[in-house]
Amino acid sequence: MSDQATLTIDGKNYQYDIITGSENERCIDIRDLRAETGCITMDPGYGNTGSCFSAITYVDGAKGILRYRGYPIEELAEKATFVEAAYLILNGELPNARQLADFRAQIAEHAPLHTSLEHHFSGFPKSAPPMAILSAMLNIVSCFHPEVLEVHTEGPEFDRTAALLLSKVRAIAAFSYRMASGKPFMHPNPNLSYCSNFLHMMFSEPYREYEASPVVERALTLFLVLHADHEQNCSTSTVRVVGSSRANLFSSVSAGVCALWGPLHGGANAAVIRMLEDIKTSGRPISYYLDMAKDKNNDYKLMGFGHRVYKNFDPRSRILKKRVYEVLNELQQQDPLLDIALELEEKTLQDEYFIERNLYPNVDFYSGILLRAIGIPLNMYTVMFAIGRMPGWIANWRELHDHQQRISRPRQIYTGPTLRPFVPLAQR
């Protein structure tokens, strides 16, 4: 018999089961609460509300744990390619050699964009935000592949659609950069790996082929693997909410892009770079910014510190920090922003204010410096996040449909005027 929680309302007791997950997380099952009591729960931001059962990603914020399908992020970051991690997240198991070869072949097959799509890029102004282009173009791509609009969650049809999305999002991102830069589109090279192909489409010229060093390719792979999924965050929850209406996969992930676009979600890594540049330009000591962040009467915040879930070190931050050094050494670069970041980290880790509030560096703190070293422009940082997060969005959409979840429909507590008569215009 399962444990139960007792809720007392107006002197009457109600019993609700306590469900325990595979990692001993516990929840009170209140699915019948409104029907039985007439009450609902209030949880703005859903910080204490479970919206689904999921077997994809496990996060323990208190212990700094992140696992995809049971595999620790530290091992995946060291040993897996992005395509391997994507296959794992989508299918629940790491691929064998044949499965991996087939998946790579499907991604390569769908790498080119339909030639008619190129004209759509010219319809955007050069100043258009790349996230706006990405969201719009994902929906437009689906129009050129009408078979994906009725995709099921099992079999070769779904596998094809997942590979198509993973491939197209990379091309759309690169083409949006080329369009804004006034450069000709570089079409994908089927002989290159996932990340090398993206860098080729971004940085090759008709007269000069871009060749990514193994260190740079591995750094980009690491970035994408670390961002591939992260439980029920804002954008993933958005994909599930939109998908619950039986919206197709393309429109659902397009909505996820829009959610990720928000500065409190996917825009944080770019905000870190802007913060570090401001500190560098000002010439003020780090202590000046620490004091501002600690001043309760000041709205200033240190970007890249703290996390909604992690109350310990974000494991992804530690992994990225090591890779930043490797890339800068490989490219023989020195980035003064890294020196500022290191000093910021050192001083916050010694300051009781930040320690007491669990304000440790998160994944965004070093990811921006890594992308900057690779040559990714600032306005493309959130797009890079979206490319990485695509496997998680697709897997969550699939899981939602596999479990036939009801359409999402949160409740509210109405606080507006009570019943009142209509006032004719002449009397207002």
Secondary structure by P-SEA (a helix, b strand, c coil): cbbbbbbbcccbbbbbbbbbccccbbbbbcccccccccbbbbbcccccccccccccccccccccccccccccaaaaaccccaaaaaaaaaccccccaaaaaaaaaaaaaaccccccaaaaaaaccccccaaaaaaaaaaaaaaacccccccccccaaaaaaaaaaaaaaaaaaaaaaaaaaccccccccccccaaaaaaaaccccccbbbbbcaaaaaaaaaaaaaaccccccaaaaaaaaaacccccaaaaaaaaaaaaccccccaaaaaaaaaaaaaaaacccaaaaaaaaacccccccccccccccccccaaaaaaaaaaaaaaaaaaccccaaaaaaaaaaaaaaacaaaaaacccccccccaaaaaaaacccccaaaaaaaaaaaaaaaaaaaaaaaaccccbbbbbbcccccbbbbbccccc
